[in-house]
Structures are given as C-alpha cells and as structure tokens.
Amino acid sequence: MFFGSRKAALGAIVDGDTAKILAIVFDRLYVLRNQLVHGGATWNSKVNRAQLKDGTAIMMAITPVIIELMLDHPGMDFGEIMYPVV
C-alpha cells in the first residue's frame, strides 16, 4: 500500500492535484499517529524518529493555516465535531 500511495503522490505532483497530495500526506500522518498512540513507536526508541520529525514539521506548518482558515470562515460547515465537550 505504501508504494502504491507513493506512486499516486508522484502522479498527483506531476498533475498538480493538491487535494490528492494533501489526502495522501494526511493519510501518512494518520498512520504515524496510530503508531505513536498504539505503541508502534515508544519514548526514546529509535523507531520512526525521522518520520516523527518530518510529521511534526508538517503539522507545525499546517496547523496555523487550518486554524486561520477556520477563523476566517466562521459560517462554513466543517462537519460534525468528532469529540464534543461533555
């Protein structure tokens, strides 16, 4: 699956398909998140350190942009809140 998404990402870059590129990037970030949350990479281990560093850099760049977009469009429907305050 990884090599398939890698090929799809390269094709999306060539085609200038930003939505597809972002979907693939977020899918990879979700896999990294699952590895961290479910114990695939643990504290002070050597597993996935390069991927974690890259994922952190991506999230640090993307998160402020997403927040700004949401603040600039308060009337837009961003879908259901997945984890509402109880």
PDB file of N, CA, C and O in Angstrom:
ATOM      1  N   MET A   1       0.821  -1.204   0.000  1.00  0.00           N
ATOM      2  CA  MET A   1       0.000   0.000   0.000  1.00  0.00           C
ATOM      3  C   MET A   1       0.859   1.259   0.000  1.00  0.00           C
ATOM      4  O   MET A   1       0.525   2.250  -0.651  1.00  0.00           O
ATOM      5  N   PHE A   2       1.986   1.210   0.749  1.00  0.00           N
ATOM      6  CA  PHE A   2       2.845   2.388   0.827  1.00  0.00           C
ATOM      7  C   PHE A   2       3.372   2.760  -0.552  1.00  0.00           C
ATOM      8  O   PHE A   2       3.344   3.929  -0.938  1.00  0.00           O
ATOM      9  N   PHE A   3       3.855   1.762  -1.296  1.00  0.00           N
ATOM     10  CA  PHE A   3       4.421   2.052  -2.608  1.00  0.00           C
ATOM     11  C   PHE A   3       3.344   2.528  -3.580  1.00  0.00           C
ATOM     12  O   PHE A   3       3.616   3.340  -4.464  1.00  0.00           O
ATOM     13  N   GLY A   4       2.121   2.022  -3.415  1.00  0.00           N
ATOM     14  CA  GLY A   4       1.013   2.499  -4.236  1.00  0.00           C
ATOM     15  C   GLY A   4       0.702   3.956  -3.960  1.00  0.00           C
ATOM     16  O   GLY A   4       0.474   4.728  -4.891  1.00  0.00           O
ATOM     17  N   SER A   5       0.689   4.344  -2.685  1.00  0.00           N
ATOM     18  CA  SER A   5       0.413   5.743  -2.350  1.00  0.00           C
ATOM     19  C   SER A   5       1.582   6.635  -2.758  1.00  0.00           C
ATOM     20  O   SER A   5       1.392   7.802  -3.100  1.00  0.00           O
ATOM     21  N   ARG A   6       2.781   6.083  -2.720  1.00  0.00           N
ATOM     22  CA  ARG A   6       3.951   6.852  -3.168  1.00  0.00           C
ATOM     23  C   ARG A   6       3.850   7.154  -4.667  1.00  0.00           C
ATOM     24  O   ARG A   6       4.118   8.272  -5.107  1.00  0.00           O
ATOM     25  N   LYS A   7       3.459   6.135  -5.441  1.00  0.00           N
ATOM     26  CA  LYS A   7       3.278   6.316  -6.883  1.00  0.00           C
ATOM     27  C   LYS A   7       2.145   7.306  -7.150  1.00  0.00           C
ATOM     28  O   LYS A   7       2.255   8.162  -8.028  1.00  0.00           O
ATOM     29  N   ALA A   8       1.057   7.186  -6.388  1.00  0.00           N
ATOM     30  CA  ALA A   8      -0.070   8.107  -6.538  1.00  0.00           C
ATOM     31  C   ALA A   8       0.348   9.539  -6.194  1.00  0.00           C
ATOM     32  O   ALA A   8      -0.082  10.487  -6.851  1.00  0.00           O
ATOM     33  N   ALA A   9       1.182   9.694  -5.169  1.00  0.00           N
ATOM     34  CA  ALA A   9       1.657  11.027  -4.774  1.00  0.00           C
ATOM     35  C   ALA A   9       2.504  11.647  -5.879  1.00  0.00           C
ATOM     36  O   ALA A   9       2.353  12.826  -6.197  1.00  0.00           O
ATOM     37  N   LEU A  10       3.382  10.862  -6.453  1.00  0.00           N
ATOM     38  CA  LEU A  10       4.215  11.380  -7.548  1.00  0.00           C
ATOM     39  C   LEU A  10       3.348  11.782  -8.736  1.00  0.00           C
ATOM     40  O   LEU A  10       3.587  12.813  -9.365  1.00  0.00           O
ATOM     41  N   GLY A  11       2.340  10.964  -9.041  1.00  0.00           N
ATOM     42  CA  GLY A  11       1.418  11.311 -10.122  1.00  0.00           C
ATOM     43  C   GLY A  11       0.647  12.579  -9.821  1.00  0.00           C
ATOM     44  O   GLY A  11       0.433  13.405 -10.708  1.00  0.00           O
ATOM     45  N   ALA A  12       0.230  12.739  -8.576  1.00  0.00           N
ATOM     46  CA  ALA A  12      -0.511  13.936  -8.176  1.00  0.00           C
ATOM     47  C   ALA A  12       0.368  15.178  -8.263  1.00  0.00           C
ATOM     48  O   ALA A  12      -0.103  16.253  -8.634  1.00  0.00           O
ATOM     49  N   ILE A  13       1.635  15.028  -7.924  1.00  0.00           N
ATOM     50  CA  ILE A  13       2.563  16.167  -8.038  1.00  0.00           C
ATOM     51  C   ILE A  13       2.707  16.580  -9.488  1.00  0.00           C
ATOM     52  O   ILE A  13       2.656  17.767  -9.813  1.00  0.00           O
ATOM     53  N   VAL A  14       2.885  15.600 -10.358  1.00  0.00           N
ATOM     54  CA  VAL A  14       3.016  15.881 -11.797  1.00  0.00           C
ATOM     55  C   VAL A  14       1.750  16.552 -12.328  1.00  0.00           C
ATOM     56  O   VAL A  14       1.826  17.480 -13.133  1.00  0.00           O
ATOM     57  N   ASP A  15       0.579  16.075 -11.874  1.00  0.00           N
ATOM     58  CA  ASP A  15      -0.699  16.617 -12.337  1.00  0.00           C
ATOM     59  C   ASP A  15      -1.091  17.908 -11.633  1.00  0.00           C
ATOM     60  O   ASP A  15      -2.040  18.569 -12.054  1.00  0.00           O
ATOM     61  N   GLY A  16      -0.376  18.285 -10.562  1.00  0.00           N
ATOM     62  CA  GLY A  16      -0.731  19.477  -9.795  1.00  0.00           C
ATOM     63  C   GLY A  16      -2.006  19.292  -8.998  1.00  0.00           C
ATOM     64  O   GLY A  16      -2.724  20.260  -8.746  1.00  0.00           O
ATOM     65  N   ASP A  17      -2.303  18.052  -8.593  1.00  0.00           N
ATOM     66  CA  ASP A  17      -3.521  17.727  -7.855  1.00  0.00           C
ATOM     67  C   ASP A  17      -3.282  17.889  -6.353  1.00  0.00           C
ATOM     68  O   ASP A  17      -2.986  16.928  -5.643  1.00  0.00           O
ATOM     69  N   THR A  18      -3.421  19.130  -5.894  1.00  0.00           N
ATOM     70  CA  THR A  18      -3.134  19.460  -4.498  1.00  0.00           C
ATOM     71  C   THR A  18      -4.014  18.691  -3.527  1.00  0.00           C
ATOM     72  O   THR A  18      -3.535  18.244  -2.485  1.00  0.00           O
ATOM     73  N   ALA A  19      -5.283  18.529  -3.847  1.00  0.00           N
ATOM     74  CA  ALA A  19      -6.193  17.817  -2.939  1.00  0.00           C
ATOM     75  C   ALA A  19      -5.740  16.378  -2.733  1.00  0.00           C
ATOM     76  O   ALA A  19      -5.776  15.868  -1.613  1.00  0.00           O
ATOM     77  N   LYS A  20      -5.317  15.726  -3.804  1.00  0.00           N
ATOM     78  CA  LYS A  20      -4.866  14.339  -3.695  1.00  0.00           C
ATOM     79  C   LYS A  20      -3.567  14.253  -2.891  1.00  0.00           C
ATOM     80  O   LYS A  20      -3.393  13.343  -2.081  1.00  0.00           O
ATOM     81  N   ILE A  21      -2.663  15.198  -3.117  1.00  0.00           N
ATOM     82  CA  ILE A  21      -1.405  15.230  -2.371  1.00  0.00           C
ATOM     83  C   ILE A  21      -1.684  15.383  -0.877  1.00  0.00           C
ATOM     84  O   ILE A  21      -1.118  14.662  -0.056  1.00  0.00           O
ATOM     85  N   LEU A  22      -2.566  16.332  -0.528  1.00  0.00           N
ATOM     86  CA  LEU A  22      -2.896  16.540   0.882  1.00  0.00           C
ATOM     87  C   LEU A  22      -3.567  15.314   1.481  1.00  0.00           C
ATOM     88  O   LEU A  22      -3.305  14.969   2.633  1.00  0.00           O
ATOM     89  N   ALA A  23      -4.429  14.652   0.719  1.00  0.00           N
ATOM     90  CA  ALA A  23      -5.085  13.442   1.223  1.00  0.00           C
ATOM     91  C   ALA A  23      -4.047  12.365   1.546  1.00  0.00           C
ATOM     92  O   ALA A  23      -4.159  11.679   2.562  1.00  0.00           O
ATOM     93  N   ILE A  24      -3.058  12.220   0.699  1.00  0.00           N
ATOM     94  CA  ILE A  24      -2.008  11.220   0.927  1.00  0.00           C
ATOM     95  C   ILE A  24      -1.152  11.610   2.125  1.00  0.00           C
ATOM     96  O   ILE A  24      -0.813  10.758   2.946  1.00  0.00           O
ATOM     97  N   VAL A  25      -0.801  12.886   2.234  1.00  0.00           N
ATOM     98  CA  VAL A  25       0.002  13.360   3.372  1.00  0.00           C
ATOM     99  C   VAL A  25      -0.755  13.136   4.683  1.00  0.00           C
ATOM    100  O   VAL A  25      -0.181  12.645   5.655  1.00  0.00           O
ATOM    101  N   PHE A  26      -2.040  13.494   4.709  1.00  0.00           N
ATOM    102  CA  PHE A  26      -2.815  13.304   5.933  1.00  0.00           C
ATOM    103  C   PHE A  26      -3.000  11.829   6.257  1.00  0.00           C
ATOM    104  O   PHE A  26      -3.043  11.452   7.428  1.00  0.00           O
ATOM    105  N   ASP A  27      -3.109  11.000   5.242  1.00  0.00           N
ATOM    106  CA  ASP A  27      -3.192   9.555   5.474  1.00  0.00           C
ATOM    107  C   ASP A  27      -1.907   9.048   6.119  1.00  0.00           C
ATOM    108  O   ASP A  27      -1.962   8.248   7.053  1.00  0.00           O
ATOM    109  N   ARG A  28      -0.765   9.496   5.642  1.00  0.00           N
ATOM    110  CA  ARG A  28       0.525   9.089   6.224  1.00  0.00           C
ATOM    111  C   ARG A  28       0.659   9.619   7.644  1.00  0.00           C
ATOM    112  O   ARG A  28       1.174   8.919   8.516  1.00  0.00           O
ATOM    113  N   LEU A  29       0.203  10.848   7.890  1.00  0.00           N
ATOM    114  CA  LEU A  29       0.239  11.392   9.252  1.00  0.00           C
ATOM    115  C   LEU A  29      -0.656  10.575  10.185  1.00  0.00           C
ATOM    116  O   LEU A  29      -0.320  10.380  11.353  1.00  0.00           O
ATOM    117  N   TYR A  30      -1.779  10.104   9.680  1.00  0.00           N
ATOM    118  CA  TYR A  30      -2.679   9.291  10.482  1.00  0.00           C
ATOM    119  C   TYR A  30      -2.028   7.955  10.844  1.00  0.00           C
ATOM    120  O   TYR A  30      -2.186   7.462  11.961  1.00  0.00           O
ATOM    121  N   VAL A  31      -1.297   7.375   9.893  1.00  0.00           N
ATOM    122  CA  VAL A  31      -0.569   6.129  10.176  1.00  0.00           C
ATOM    123  C   VAL A  31       0.477   6.382  11.261  1.00  0.00           C
ATOM    124  O   VAL A  31       0.617   5.581  12.185  1.00  0.00           O
ATOM    125  N   LEU A  32       1.207   7.486  11.152  1.00  0.00           N
ATOM    126  CA  LEU A  32       2.212   7.827  12.157  1.00  0.00           C
ATOM    127  C   LEU A  32       1.556   8.039  13.519  1.00  0.00           C
ATOM    128  O   LEU A  32       2.072   7.585  14.541  1.00  0.00           O
ATOM    129  N   ARG A  33       0.434   8.721  13.530  1.00  0.00           N
ATOM    130  CA  ARG A  33      -0.308   8.926  14.774  1.00  0.00           C
ATOM    131  C   ARG A  33      -0.688   7.595  15.404  1.00  0.00           C
ATOM    132  O   ARG A  33      -0.534   7.407  16.611  1.00  0.00           O
ATOM    133  N   ASN A  34      -1.184   6.674  14.591  1.00  0.00           N
ATOM    134  CA  ASN A  34      -1.574   5.360  15.105  1.00  0.00           C
ATOM    135  C   ASN A  34      -0.378   4.603  15.671  1.00  0.00           C
ATOM    136  O   ASN A  34      -0.504   3.920  16.687  1.00  0.00           O
ATOM    137  N   GLN A  35       0.768   4.714  15.032  1.00  0.00           N
ATOM    138  CA  GLN A  35       1.970   4.053  15.536  1.00  0.00           C
ATOM    139  C   GLN A  35       2.345   4.597  16.907  1.00  0.00           C
ATOM    140  O   GLN A  35       2.746   3.845  17.795  1.00  0.00           O
ATOM    141  N   LEU A  36       2.213   5.899  17.071  1.00  0.00           N
ATOM    142  CA  LEU A  36       2.554   6.514  18.353  1.00  0.00           C
ATOM    143  C   LEU A  36       1.542   6.157  19.435  1.00  0.00           C
ATOM    144  O   LEU A  36       1.916   5.767  20.541  1.00  0.00           O
ATOM    145  N   VAL A  37       0.269   6.293  19.111  1.00  0.00           N
ATOM    146  CA  VAL A  37      -0.781   6.061  20.098  1.00  0.00           C
ATOM    147  C   VAL A  37      -0.879   4.591  20.495  1.00  0.00           C
ATOM    148  O   VAL A  37      -1.143   4.271  21.654  1.00  0.00           O
ATOM    149  N   HIS A  38      -0.667   3.711  19.540  1.00  0.00           N
ATOM    150  CA  HIS A  38      -0.851   2.289  19.795  1.00  0.00           C
ATOM    151  C   HIS A  38       0.449   1.539  20.057  1.00  0.00           C
ATOM    152  O   HIS A  38       0.467   0.308  20.034  1.00  0.00           O
ATOM    153  N   GLY A  39       1.532   2.263  20.306  1.00  0.00           N
ATOM    154  CA  GLY A  39       2.755   1.639  20.780  1.00  0.00           C
ATOM    155  C   GLY A  39       3.738   1.167  19.728  1.00  0.00           C
ATOM    156  O   GLY A  39       4.688   0.457  20.057  1.00  0.00           O
ATOM    157  N   GLY A  40       3.538   1.542  18.466  1.00  0.00           N
ATOM    158  CA  GLY A  40       4.484   1.143  17.430  1.00  0.00           C
ATOM    159  C   GLY A  40       5.805   1.893  17.522  1.00  0.00           C
ATOM    160  O   GLY A  40       6.826   1.436  17.007  1.00  0.00           O
ATOM    161  N   ALA A  41       5.781   3.036  18.173  1.00  0.00           N
ATOM    162  CA  ALA A  41       6.986   3.819  18.410  1.00  0.00           C
ATOM    163  C   ALA A  41       6.892   4.335  19.841  1.00  0.00           C
ATOM    164  O   ALA A  41       5.929   5.022  20.183  1.00  0.00           O
ATOM    165  N   THR A  42       7.841   4.027  20.658  1.00  0.00           N
ATOM    166  CA  THR A  42       7.763   4.377  22.074  1.00  0.00           C
ATOM    167  C   THR A  42       8.793   5.435  22.449  1.00  0.00           C
ATOM    168  O   THR A  42       9.692   5.754  21.670  1.00  0.00           O
ATOM    169  N   TRP A  43       8.646   5.965  23.639  1.00  0.00           N
ATOM    170  CA  TRP A  43       9.519   7.020  24.147  1.00  0.00           C
ATOM    171  C   TRP A  43      10.978   6.592  24.085  1.00  0.00           C
ATOM    172  O   TRP A  43      11.340   5.497  24.514  1.00  0.00           O
ATOM    173  N   ASN A  44      11.801   7.471  23.547  1.00  0.00           N
ATOM    174  CA  ASN A  44      13.248   7.303  23.456  1.00  0.00           C
ATOM    175  C   ASN A  44      13.688   6.131  22.576  1.00  0.00           C
ATOM    176  O   ASN A  44      14.854   5.739  22.613  1.00  0.00           O
ATOM    177  N   SER A  45      12.774   5.573  21.791  1.00  0.00           N
ATOM    178  CA  SER A  45      13.177   4.490  20.894  1.00  0.00           C
ATOM    179  C   SER A  45      13.759   5.095  19.626  1.00  0.00           C
ATOM    180  O   SER A  45      13.664   6.301  19.401  1.00  0.00           O
ATOM    181  N   LYS A  46      14.347   4.268  18.822  1.00  0.00           N
ATOM    182  CA  LYS A  46      14.931   4.715  17.554  1.00  0.00           C
ATOM    183  C   LYS A  46      13.944   4.525  16.401  1.00  0.00           C
ATOM    184  O   LYS A  46      14.210   4.946  15.276  1.00  0.00           O
ATOM    185  N   VAL A  47      12.799   3.885  16.686  1.00  0.00           N
ATOM    186  CA  VAL A  47      11.820   3.575  15.654  1.00  0.00           C
ATOM    187  C   VAL A  47      11.098   4.844  15.195  1.00  0.00           C
ATOM    188  O   VAL A  47      10.591   5.605  16.019  1.00  0.00           O
ATOM    189  N   ASN A  48      11.053   5.065  13.900  1.00  0.00           N
ATOM    190  CA  ASN A  48      10.271   6.140  13.277  1.00  0.00           C
ATOM    191  C   ASN A  48      10.693   7.555  13.660  1.00  0.00           C
ATOM    192  O   ASN A  48       9.893   8.482  13.533  1.00  0.00           O
ATOM    193  N   ARG A  49      11.915   7.744  14.120  1.00  0.00           N
ATOM    194  CA  ARG A  49      12.328   9.090  14.541  1.00  0.00           C
ATOM    195  C   ARG A  49      12.343  10.062  13.367  1.00  0.00           C
ATOM    196  O   ARG A  49      11.891  11.198  13.508  1.00  0.00           O
ATOM    197  N   ALA A  50      12.855   9.639  12.210  1.00  0.00           N
ATOM    198  CA  ALA A  50      12.882  10.539  11.044  1.00  0.00           C
ATOM    199  C   ALA A  50      11.463  10.892  10.616  1.00  0.00           C
ATOM    200  O   ALA A  50      11.174  12.048  10.308  1.00  0.00           O
ATOM    201  N   GLN A  51      10.567   9.887  10.596  1.00  0.00           N
ATOM    202  CA  GLN A  51       9.180  10.132  10.216  1.00  0.00           C
ATOM    203  C   GLN A  51       8.490  11.040  11.233  1.00  0.00           C
ATOM    204  O   GLN A  51       7.701  11.910  10.862  1.00  0.00           O
ATOM    205  N   LEU A  52       8.787  10.835  12.500  1.00  0.00           N
ATOM    206  CA  LEU A  52       8.192  11.667  13.545  1.00  0.00           C
ATOM    207  C   LEU A  52       8.661  13.113  13.412  1.00  0.00           C
ATOM    208  O   LEU A  52       7.866  14.041  13.565  1.00  0.00           O
ATOM    209  N   LYS A  53       9.925  13.303  13.131  1.00  0.00           N
ATOM    210  CA  LYS A  53      10.466  14.651  12.948  1.00  0.00           C
ATOM    211  C   LYS A  53       9.797  15.337  11.752  1.00  0.00           C
ATOM    212  O   LYS A  53       9.407  16.502  11.839  1.00  0.00           O
ATOM    213  N   ASP A  54       9.665  14.605  10.626  1.00  0.00           N
ATOM    214  CA  ASP A  54       9.014  15.164   9.445  1.00  0.00           C
ATOM    215  C   ASP A  54       7.541  15.443   9.705  1.00  0.00           C
ATOM    216  O   ASP A  54       7.024  16.490   9.315  1.00  0.00           O
ATOM    217  N   GLY A  55       6.862  14.502  10.366  1.00  0.00           N
ATOM    218  CA  GLY A  55       5.441  14.685  10.677  1.00  0.00           C
ATOM    219  C   GLY A  55       5.208  15.883  11.572  1.00  0.00           C
ATOM    220  O   GLY A  55       4.246  16.628  11.387  1.00  0.00           O
ATOM    221  N   THR A  56       6.083  16.069  12.538  1.00  0.00           N
ATOM    222  CA  THR A  56       5.984  17.220  13.437  1.00  0.00           C
ATOM    223  C   THR A  56       6.156  18.526  12.663  1.00  0.00           C
ATOM    224  O   THR A  56       5.418  19.486  12.886  1.00  0.00           O
ATOM    225  N   ALA A  57       7.118  18.559  11.766  1.00  0.00           N
ATOM    226  CA  ALA A  57       7.351  19.761  10.955  1.00  0.00           C
ATOM    227  C   ALA A  57       6.142  20.071  10.075  1.00  0.00           C
ATOM    228  O   ALA A  57       5.748  21.229   9.936  1.00  0.00           O
ATOM    229  N   ILE A  58       5.558  19.031   9.484  1.00  0.00           N
ATOM    230  CA  ILE A  58       4.371  19.229   8.650  1.00  0.00           C
ATOM    231  C   ILE A  58       3.220  19.780   9.486  1.00  0.00           C
ATOM    232  O   ILE A  58       2.563  20.742   9.088  1.00  0.00           O
ATOM    233  N   MET A  59       2.978  19.169  10.644  1.00  0.00           N
ATOM    234  CA  MET A  59       1.875  19.623  11.495  1.00  0.00           C
ATOM    235  C   MET A  59       2.096  21.047  11.997  1.00  0.00           C
ATOM    236  O   MET A  59       1.146  21.824  12.103  1.00  0.00           O
ATOM    237  N   MET A  60       3.340  21.389  12.305  1.00  0.00           N
ATOM    238  CA  MET A  60       3.637  22.748  12.771  1.00  0.00           C
ATOM    239  C   MET A  60       3.384  23.776  11.671  1.00  0.00           C
ATOM    240  O   MET A  60       3.006  24.911  11.961  1.00  0.00           O
ATOM    241  N   ALA A  61       3.587  23.389  10.414  1.00  0.00           N
ATOM    242  CA  ALA A  61       3.346  24.299   9.299  1.00  0.00           C
ATOM    243  C   ALA A  61       1.860  24.379   8.941  1.00  0.00           C
ATOM    244  O   ALA A  61       1.357  25.457   8.627  1.00  0.00           O
ATOM    245  N   ILE A  62       1.165  23.254   8.986  1.00  0.00           N
ATOM    246  CA  ILE A  62      -0.213  23.186   8.520  1.00  0.00           C
ATOM    247  C   ILE A  62      -1.225  23.665   9.570  1.00  0.00           C
ATOM    248  O   ILE A  62      -2.212  24.308   9.214  1.00  0.00           O
ATOM    249  N   THR A  63      -1.001  23.368  10.836  1.00  0.00           N
ATOM    250  CA  THR A  63      -1.990  23.672  11.873  1.00  0.00           C
ATOM    251  C   THR A  63      -2.371  25.158  11.932  1.00  0.00           C
ATOM    252  O   THR A  63      -3.563  25.462  11.966  1.00  0.00           O
ATOM    253  N   PRO A  64      -1.416  26.097  11.947  1.00  0.00           N
ATOM    254  CA  PRO A  64      -1.818  27.511  11.978  1.00  0.00           C
ATOM    255  C   PRO A  64      -2.627  27.927  10.746  1.00  0.00           C
ATOM    256  O   PRO A  64      -3.525  28.762  10.851  1.00  0.00           O
ATOM    257  N   VAL A  65      -2.320  27.361   9.595  1.00  0.00           N
ATOM    258  CA  VAL A  65      -3.055  27.681   8.365  1.00  0.00           C
ATOM    259  C   VAL A  65      -4.501  27.194   8.479  1.00  0.00           C
ATOM    260  O   VAL A  65      -5.431  27.915   8.117  1.00  0.00           O
ATOM    261  N   ILE A  66      -4.686  25.981   8.978  1.00  0.00           N
ATOM    262  CA  ILE A  66      -6.035  25.435   9.134  1.00  0.00           C
ATOM    263  C   ILE A  66      -6.832  26.265  10.139  1.00  0.00           C
ATOM    264  O   ILE A  66      -7.999  26.574   9.900  1.00  0.00           O
ATOM    265  N   ILE A  67      -6.213  26.623  11.255  1.00  0.00           N
ATOM    266  CA  ILE A  67      -6.906  27.445  12.260  1.00  0.00           C
ATOM    267  C   ILE A  67      -7.286  28.798  11.677  1.00  0.00           C
ATOM    268  O   ILE A  67      -8.396  29.280  11.902  1.00  0.00           O
ATOM    269  N   GLU A  68      -6.375  29.415  10.928  1.00  0.00           N
ATOM    270  CA  GLU A  68      -6.669  30.711  10.318  1.00  0.00           C
ATOM    271  C   GLU A  68      -7.816  30.605   9.314  1.00  0.00           C
ATOM    272  O   GLU A  68      -8.687  31.474   9.274  1.00  0.00           O
ATOM    273  N   LEU A  69      -7.820  29.552   8.510  1.00  0.00           N
ATOM    274  CA  LEU A  69      -8.914  29.348   7.562  1.00  0.00           C
ATOM    275  C   LEU A  69     -10.253  29.201   8.280  1.00  0.00           C
ATOM    276  O   LEU A  69     -11.264  29.752   7.846  1.00  0.00           O
ATOM    277  N   MET A  70     -10.249  28.457   9.373  1.00  0.00           N
ATOM    278  CA  MET A  70     -11.487  28.265  10.127  1.00  0.00           C
ATOM    279  C   MET A  70     -11.949  29.569  10.776  1.00  0.00           C
ATOM    280  O   MET A  70     -13.146  29.859  10.796  1.00  0.00           O
ATOM    281  N   LEU A  71     -11.020  30.349  11.300  1.00  0.00           N
ATOM    282  CA  LEU A  71     -11.386  31.632  11.908  1.00  0.00           C
ATOM    283  C   LEU A  71     -11.881  32.626  10.868  1.00  0.00           C
ATOM    284  O   LEU A  71     -12.771  33.428  11.151  1.00  0.00           O
ATOM    285  N   ASP A  72     -11.311  32.583   9.664  1.00  0.00           N
ATOM    286  CA  ASP A  72     -11.714  33.495   8.597  1.00  0.00           C
ATOM    287  C   ASP A  72     -13.064  33.128   7.987  1.00  0.00           C
ATOM    288  O   ASP A  72     -13.665  33.945   7.289  1.00  0.00           O
ATOM    289  N   HIS A  73     -13.547  31.913   8.237  1.00  0.00           N
ATOM    290  CA  HIS A  73     -14.810  31.446   7.654  1.00  0.00           C
ATOM    291  C   HIS A  73     -15.697  30.827   8.746  1.00  0.00           C
ATOM    292  O   HIS A  73     -15.976  29.628   8.714  1.00  0.00           O
ATOM    293  N   PRO A  74     -16.140  31.648   9.712  1.00  0.00           N
ATOM    294  CA  PRO A  74     -16.890  31.102  10.844  1.00  0.00           C
ATOM    295  C   PRO A  74     -18.243  30.496  10.452  1.00  0.00           C
ATOM    296  O   PRO A  74     -18.756  29.641  11.174  1.00  0.00           O
ATOM    297  N   GLY A  75     -18.821  30.913   9.346  1.00  0.00           N
ATOM    298  CA  GLY A  75     -20.121  30.390   8.933  1.00  0.00           C
ATOM    299  C   GLY A  75     -20.034  29.104   8.132  1.00  0.00           C
ATOM    300  O   GLY A  75     -21.058  28.490   7.833  1.00  0.00           O
ATOM    301  N   MET A  76     -18.829  28.688   7.781  1.00  0.00           N
ATOM    302  CA  MET A  76     -18.672  27.490   6.956  1.00  0.00           C
ATOM    303  C   MET A  76     -18.889  26.232   7.786  1.00  0.00           C
ATOM    304  O   MET A  76     -18.475  26.152   8.942  1.00  0.00           O
ATOM    305  N   ASP A  77     -19.542  25.257   7.178  1.00  0.00           N
ATOM    306  CA  ASP A  77     -19.791  23.987   7.853  1.00  0.00           C
ATOM    307  C   ASP A  77     -18.567  23.091   7.679  1.00  0.00           C
ATOM    308  O   ASP A  77     -18.286  22.635   6.571  1.00  0.00           O
ATOM    309  N   PHE A  78     -17.846  22.838   8.756  1.00  0.00           N
ATOM    310  CA  PHE A  78     -16.652  21.993   8.720  1.00  0.00           C
ATOM    311  C   PHE A  78     -16.971  20.562   9.141  1.00  0.00           C
ATOM    312  O   PHE A  78     -16.069  19.762   9.390  1.00  0.00           O
ATOM    313  N   GLY A  79     -18.235  20.253   9.216  1.00  0.00           N
ATOM    314  CA  GLY A  79     -18.642  18.908   9.585  1.00  0.00           C
ATOM    315  C   GLY A  79     -18.895  18.793  11.077  1.00  0.00           C
ATOM    316  O   GLY A  79     -18.703  19.733  11.848  1.00  0.00           O
ATOM    317  N   GLU A  80     -19.327  17.618  11.443  1.00  0.00           N
ATOM    318  CA  GLU A  80     -19.661  17.339  12.833  1.00  0.00           C
ATOM    319  C   GLU A  80     -18.411  17.349  13.705  1.00  0.00           C
ATOM    320  O   GLU A  80     -17.345  16.902  13.281  1.00  0.00           O
ATOM    321  N   ILE A  81     -18.549  17.861  14.926  1.00  0.00           N
ATOM    322  CA  ILE A  81     -17.452  17.842  15.886  1.00  0.00           C
ATOM    323  C   ILE A  81     -17.263  16.392  16.336  1.00  0.00           C
ATOM    324  O   ILE A  81     -18.190  15.773  16.858  1.00  0.00           O
ATOM    325  N   MET A  82     -16.086  15.870  16.136  1.00  0.00           N
ATOM    326  CA  MET A  82     -15.847  14.459  16.409  1.00  0.00           C
ATOM    327  C   MET A  82     -15.733  14.180  17.910  1.00  0.00           C
ATOM    328  O   MET A  82     -16.123  13.110  18.376  1.00  0.00           O
ATOM    329  N   TYR A  83     -15.204  15.133  18.656  1.00  0.00           N
ATOM    330  CA  TYR A  83     -15.021  14.929  20.088  1.00  0.00           C
ATOM    331  C   TYR A  83     -15.576  16.136  20.824  1.00  0.00           C
ATOM    332  O   TYR A  83     -14.817  16.976  21.306  1.00  0.00           O
ATOM    333  N   PRO A  84     -16.923  16.226  20.912  1.00  0.00           N
ATOM    334  CA  PRO A  84     -17.519  17.389  21.566  1.00  0.00           C
ATOM    335  C   PRO A  84     -17.218  17.418  23.063  1.00  0.00           C
ATOM    336  O   PRO A  84     -16.967  16.389  23.691  1.00  0.00           O
ATOM    337  N   VAL A  85     -17.252  18.622  23.606  1.00  0.00           N
ATOM    338  CA  VAL A  85     -17.055  18.787  25.040  1.00  0.00           C
ATOM    339  C   VAL A  85     -18.241  18.143  25.769  1.00  0.00           C
ATOM    340  O   VAL A  85     -19.392  18.359  25.391  1.00  0.00           O
ATOM    341  N   VAL A  86     -17.963  17.369  26.793  1.00  0.00           N
ATOM    342  CA  VAL A  86     -19.018  16.683  27.536  1.00  0.00           C
ATOM    343  C   VAL A  86     -19.342  17.451  28.804  1.00  0.00           C
ATOM    344  O   VAL A  86     -20.209  17.035  29.572  1.00  0.00           O
TER     345      VAL A  86
END
